[in-house]
Every structure is written in C-alpha cells, then in structure tokens.
Amino acid sequence: MVSITEAKDKNSGADFSTRGASLSPALPTAAANPISTTFSWTPAAADWGHNHVIFKAEDSFNEVATHEVSMLVNTSPAFTSVPVTVAEAESVYTYLVTASDPDLAYGDQLALIGINIPPWLTLVDNGDGTATLSGSPTLAEIGFHSVEIEVQDINHHHNVGGIPSQVFQIEVINPCNVGLSPATVTDLTCPGSDDGAIAISATDARGNATFTAVGPVTVNSTDGTFTGLPSGTYEVTVTDDGSPNCTATQSNIIVGITTYSADNDGDGLGDVCDPDDDNDGILDVNDNCVLASNSDQADNDGDGEGDVCDPDDDNDGILDVNDNCVFASNTDQADNDGDGEGDVCDPDDDNDGVLDVNDNCVFASNSDQADNDGDGEGDVCDPDDDNDGVLDVNDNCVFASNTDQADNDGDGEGDVCDPDDDNDGYADTNDCAPFNPAINPGAEEVCDGVDNNCNLVVDESDAPELQSITLPLDPVAISEAVSISANFTDVDDEDGHSADIDWGDGTVSTGLVNQNTNSVSGSHQFSAAGVYTVSVTVTDACGEQDVLVSATYVVIYDPSAGFVTGGGWIWSPAGAYASDASLEGKANFGFVAKYKKGQSVPDGNTTFHLNAADFKFKSTDYQWLTIAGPNAKFKGSGQVNGAGDYGFMLTGVDGDVNGGGGEDKFRIKIWDKATSQVVYDNQMGADDTGYATTVLGGGSIVIHAQKGSNKSMGAPTPPPPAAPVDAVTNLQDLQIYPNPARDEVNLRFQALDRDARVTVFDAMGRSVVNQLVPAGQAQLRLVLPEGKFATGVYTIRLATGQQGITRRLLIER
C-alpha cells in the first residue's frame, strides 16, 4: 500500500502549504494502491519566475519515492503607446513606442523588436521598455507603409497568448509649401456699386487650391478670382488639399473706388457711372447716342447709331455733309434731273411733273404716261413695248406682241400687225386663209379638202360608207379561189373610188370597184387552210375612206385528208354565257380541224365570237379529233379576248352526210382551265359525250373524207348558194331617217308577206331594242330615250327568220 506524505518547496524546504498551497485529500494520505491527491496553488505577483514542488510517497515497506514539478509564474507585456500614422515627406517622423509589464518589479525585462520596418525608418530600443521609431521620408515615399513591432519579456516563449505585437500603417504625405502671389485689385467704377474684383493665385500647391475672400462679404473661388465685390478690406486664404491642413493667407487687400473726371452732361456724376450721360431720359444701356441727346432715338439706317451722332445716316459710305440723299442710301450719288437731290430721294426724278410713285417712266420724261402693253412701264422707257420678249429695236411689230416674229409674206411687217399677211390683195379680215395666198375669195375651188374660195363650203365629197361584205358561208377548198363582194354608199356619188381587200393572211389586194352599183368585188386563193377575217377599205378621190371588217369568217380546208371545217353563225340561247345567263344573240364561228400526214396531234384553228358580250375565243392548240359518220368532235386550248388559258370542246354535225338529219348543228363548250368553271356552252349542262343539237342560223359544217369528194361519210348534196351576211334577196332596201338622229328615228321598207323583227344593237353588240313588225307593215317609228341611247354608232337589223338587212345609225345628243 502507498501513501503520499509530503509536498515541499525545493528552494526553502518548507512545506508548500506555507505558500498557500492546498492538497485534497490532505497529507499524508491514507494508504492505498493506487493513491492520488490534488495540488492547488494561486501564485502572487511576487512569485514571478520558476517555482519547484517535490512530492514524496512511502509504502508499507518504508520504501520512499520523490517527484519534482516545475511551475513558471509570468505576466505577458503590453503596448501602451498609440502609433503616429502620418509622416510629412522631407520632414522628420518620430514615434516613441512604450510598453509595460507588472513583472518588471520582480526582475523581468522587456525588449522592443522591429519585425517589419520601412527602409526610411529606424527603431532604437531604449532598454527601459521604450523604443524610438524615426526617419525622414522623401517625396518618393509618399503613400502608405506597413509597420510591425513586437514587445518581448524574459519568458516570452512561454507566454500563453503568444508574443504581443503592434501592427499599423504610416501615410507619407506631401509637405505643405503653399503660398499666395500678390493680389491684383480692380476698384469700383462708381460709389455704391459692387463691381470690384480681386485676382490672386496660389504658389507651390501640391493638390487642388481653393480660395476664400473674407471682408464686407465672404466669397469662395476655385481659381482665385473674386468679382462683384463692394469696397472694403479683404483677407484671402488658400487651402491646398494636397497636404493636410495646408493653408496660406494674404491680408489687408483693399478694394477702393475709381476716380473719374469726364462728365458729358455736367450733372456732377462722372460719365463712367452716370446711367444717362446725355441726360435725354434714355439710359445709356438703351441709348443709340450716349453722348448726344436724342429722346426720339431716330436711327435711319438701323445701324444702332442714332441719326444725331451718326456721320453717315444712310450707311452708304458717303458722309452726310457730302451726301445728296442724307437719309437714303445712294453710293453712286445719281441725280437724273441734276437738281441736286439724289434720285433715291427725289420724288420726281425726271422732272416731268408726274411723281415717281405714279410715273411709269421714272427717269424718262413722259407726261402722257403712254403704256402700250399695260405692263406699268411707259412706252418711252420700255425696251419691249408689246411685252413679247423681242426688243423694240428688233421687233417687226413694236406695239403688237409676236414672240415668233412671224412674217408670212416677208415684207418686214409681222403677221400680227400686217393687215394682209399673205399679200394676196385681200385683207385678213375678209380672207378665210390669211396666210395662204392660194386661198382667198377670188381663188378657184379644188378638190383638196379645203374651202379654197372662202365661201364656207368645202366642195370635196363626204367619206364613203361601207354597208356590208358578202362572203361564202361554206368552207372553201384550198385549191379554189374565194370571191367576195361589198356594198357602199357615198353622198357624192360622182366621186371616183378605189378599194383594198385585206384577206387576213397577210395579203392585201386591190378590189374591183363598180361605180354604177357602188360595189367592190375580188377573189383570192389562200395558200393554207384556216379561218380568216376579211376587211375592205374604200377610198374616194379626195382621200376620204371607210373600213369594214367582215362579221363572219372565210374557212379554208384541205380536201386531201379527212378533216372537218365549218363557218357560219348560231343564235346563242339564254343560259349559254355564264357571266350573264339572260344574254342571248348572234354568235359567229369558224373552224378547221385535221390531222396532218404523219402527225398524232391534230392541227387547225377555231374562232368563236358572241357579239352581244364582246366574247371572243380563239384556239391556240388542239389535243384530239374524232370523226364518226356525220359527227365530228375535237378538243383543245385557247384564249378569250387574247388572254387566259381556256379549254374547249367543239362538236359539229354535217347534216348532208348520211345520218346527219339534213341540218348542220354546232356546239362549243369553253371552260377556264385554272378553275374548271364553264364560261360558255350553247348546250349548257349536256353530256360531253353527246353531239350538237343547235341548228346553224347560217353557214355550214362539212366533214371531208381523206379521199374523194369534199363531203364525207355519205352521199353529198350540193351546198346552197352563198348569200350576203347583211342582206338577203327577198328583202327590199331599208331606209332610216333622220340619220344622224336625236330623239326618234323612222324606218321605211317594202311591206312584207310575213312577220319580221327589228333589232337595234349598240357598239358592243348588245340588243337594246327588239320589236315585232307585223306582216304587211312598211314603216316603223322608234323612240330614242336619252337614258337608253347615248351618243354613238348603233346597228339596226330588219330580219325574217334567217334573212335580214342591216344599216348603221348615228345618234348625237
């Protein structure tokens, strides 16, 4: 068993309890194994340093063991000084560093050590717990510098909190060298004013200099200029923000009052401070003559200098003492009438008694004020008295305007003032052609479209008027000549006539004119199969002419191959024209369709014209052609009125072919290929596989065999003789009067043995009148209401069945 028996101070041998230590449990302890006791001690300041306690233990066999424990008693030092953190460049910096330690009284010692010191500083330890940090920074050192100093005691390595240190920054700043230059003073202009000024500048400022002037008023400035100062004594201080608290002051700066002597108006107040130097009631700031009294402020030339003090009141460069118009600018000093008063200010510059404001020749005397052209410039001074742009010296009519200087007869007297411009002995007032010597009241009339003898009558004939063209209605073989005839009328029937026939294939031939019957005839052999439009032109001896285009077509076919041809007209029924289902009327057609030898696509041409709608279809190509007995059908494409892309299918029946029924029939269906909408079908809604049922009103359809006669698929019958399109043999001549007409027109004709019908068509082919004429009636009166009949050309047709006669009617409103 073991017992702890002692705890003694090593140095004195005394029990440690004598120094205030306590043990628990107290010594000696009870014997045990193991055994322990707790040692507790609170040292005093005087216990500084190393202290040793020796513990002793003894077992039951009286064996002894000791153990030494060392204890260090020490207090850490601390800095007691506050760092100096600002240093002025080129000046000495000093910081006395101080520290304290309660252990110094018991033998401890302190050391101050520089851990981080700038090169321009030195730290000197004074050996008494203080040190001196000092040095002189240069301008290059301006800025911030870090410093670290440690304070150590003898036992510094055993300090619980480590070694104390002081860390701070020193800012090196510019030195304060600012100064002030001598002030420049501007005294007051007048007593009581505040227009004094001080100008001063800073010297050797390191940063931005600001200024303050203190006197009767306090004024701040950034550039050293102080204005608007009252009189008095001032002190100016400059502050340089480049160095802390850096200022300089200049005192006893006196702002006084300027002395003056000039006093223009003698009122005792000098001119420099007198607000009205001429005492005219106008302040100098507003006065255009500051030193000359002029309360009216008159300024003739508006140059800002009043007339009473302006040596040149009109600003023309001529001094008033020499100027013939003092208040009117006239550099040239012109004086037209030499009266000593310049023209610009003389109210009558030509001395003619008419004031210039009323004078139409200001510088030329003309009391009569004559002015031929009324341009406000009198004749005596107007270089162009008729205002035609030609100067009088060159003008062949001085007082009559004639820019072109026309002189028809070359006599030097212009046409506008020459009483006989063609020198034919007849005054222009009696001459119907005053510029043509060949035309006058004594001339002989010739056929040139002119009234040669001035009797107001042109003796040439009126233009001829074509009435109709007669064409073969049946197709014509290419080997045969085509003969046509046309009828015309002429008011002057004795005139000679010539005629041209345009066959529509690029050939124009001369027609044979019969003056007795007023007819034209001609023949032509076409070189190619096709559908052709023929036109006839009739010209009289004086060049007047009329042109008529055939209303039907010439159809030419080639009999050497099987094909179909047709030409004539049908009556288009209501419902056939999709755009106007109520429209009906005559429709002309012509076509050729055939297969050329060795070709798989048919060739030919198809035209169809619905007159009342101005609907004109022309094929551009064919797709196919079939011929079966009396029936022919072909399909292709074309255009309407020269535009668009339309499909068409044409069906024809040759009535003369076996099974044809004795009547030729026609059907055409036309549709817009883009929309598939049918635009025309004279059998609207019928099956496309069927054949035509519309009987021809005139013409024929012929199916031709490849070999043999010109009729195919059966025994032919002779074609009917050709009949004129616009006249038939069993109708007598139709007379209409008056023509031109206005409100009504009369029709006269031979009494008919059966009912007839009168139809009036407008220029577009639309029916505007359709009236029954009973059998036996020989005349008819038609009323022409203005709302229905406008000015224009109309066609009147008298018809019985398929026979009829046509005339043109002119309506004038």
Number of C-alpha atoms within 10 A of each C-alpha: 12 20 22 24 17 18 25 19 19 17 10 8 11 13 16 22 15 10 15 12 14 18 17 11 13 14 14 16 18 15 15 13 10 8 13 15 15 9 14 12 12 11 16 10 14 12 15 20 17 10 15 14 19 18 17 16 19 18 16 11 8 9 9 14 11 12 10 13 11 10 12 13 17 23 19 21 25 18 19 11 14 12 18 16 16 16 23 21 21 18 14 12 20 17 16 17 24 20 19 18 18 16 22 17 11 12 11 17 18 22 19 25 17 19 12 13 16 15 10 12 16 14 19 15 18 14 11 14 21 20 20 17 19 16 19 18 21 15 14 10 20 18 15 14 17 13 18 15 19 18 24 23 23 16 16 19 11 15 15 10 9 11 16 16 17 17 12 13 15 18 17 24 22 25 19 22 14 21 20 19 11 12 17 14 16 19 21 22 18 20 14 10 14 15 18 22 19 21 15 18 17 21 14 12 22 17 15 14 23 18 24 20 25 16 19 12 13 13 16 16 14 12 14 21 18 21 14 14 23 21 22 16 16 21 15 23 21 28 23 24 17 17 19 14 10 20 20 18 15 17 13 11 19 16 22 19 18 13 12 13 10 12 17 18 18 12 13 11 18 19 22 16 15 18 17 23 27 24 20 19 13 20 15 18 9 11 23 24 24 23 18 18 21 20 14 11 18 16 19 18 18 12 13 14 20 23 23 15 16 19 16 21 27 24 20 19 14 20 15 17 9 10 22 24 24 22 19 18 21 21 14 11 18 16 20 19 18 12 13 14 20 23 25 18 16 19 17 22 27 24 20 18 13 20 15 18 9 12 23 26 24 23 19 18 21 20 14 11 17 15 19 18 18 13 14 15 20 23 22 16 16 19 16 22 26 24 20 19 14 20 15 17 9 10 23 23 24 22 19 18 21 21 13 12 18 16 20 19 18 12 13 14 20 23 25 17 16 19 15 22 27 25 18 18 12 19 16 19 10 12 22 19 20 22 19 16 18 16 22 26 17 14 13 12 21 13 14 13 15 16 22 24 21 19 12 10 11 17 17 20 20 18 19 24 20 24 19 23 25 20 21 23 26 24 29 24 20 19 15 13 14 20 13 21 20 26 19 17 14 16 11 14 15 12 16 14 23 18 22 20 25 18 20 15 14 6 10 15 14 16 22 17 21 14 14 8 10 16 22 26 20 18 17 15 15 22 11 13 25 25 26 21 16 21 18 27 21 26 19 22 16 16 17 16 18 16 17 17 15 19 21 27 29 28 29 29 30 23 22 17 17 20 27 33 31 31 30 27 26 21 17 22 19 15 18 22 22 15 12 12 12 11 18 20 16 17 23 23 26 30 28 25 28 26 19 15 9 6 9 11 13 21 21 21 22 26 21 22 21 24 21 19 17 15 15 17 22 22 21 17 17 23 15 17 21 16 21 11 15 24 25 24 22 20 21 21 21 25 19 20 12 10 10 11 15 24 22 25 20 22 22 27 34 29 22 25 24 15 14 17 13 13 16 26 23 26 22 22 21 25 19 19 15 10 8 11 12 20 17 22 22 22 20 18 11 12 8 12 7 11 19 21 16 20 17 21 18 20 25 28 30 29 29 26 19 15 12 12 13 22 25 25 19 16 10 15 11 7 13 10 8 14 16 19 24 19 23 16 11 10 17 15 15 19 14 20 13 15 15 15 17 18 14 14 18 15 17 16 16 14 16 17 11 12 15 19 15 20 17 21 20 18 13 13 17 21 20 12 14 13 13 11 20 14 12 13 16 14 15 14 12 14 11 16 11 12 6 8 18 15 12 13 16 21 17 21 18 24 20 18 11 10 19 22 22 20 19 18 21 14 21 14 11
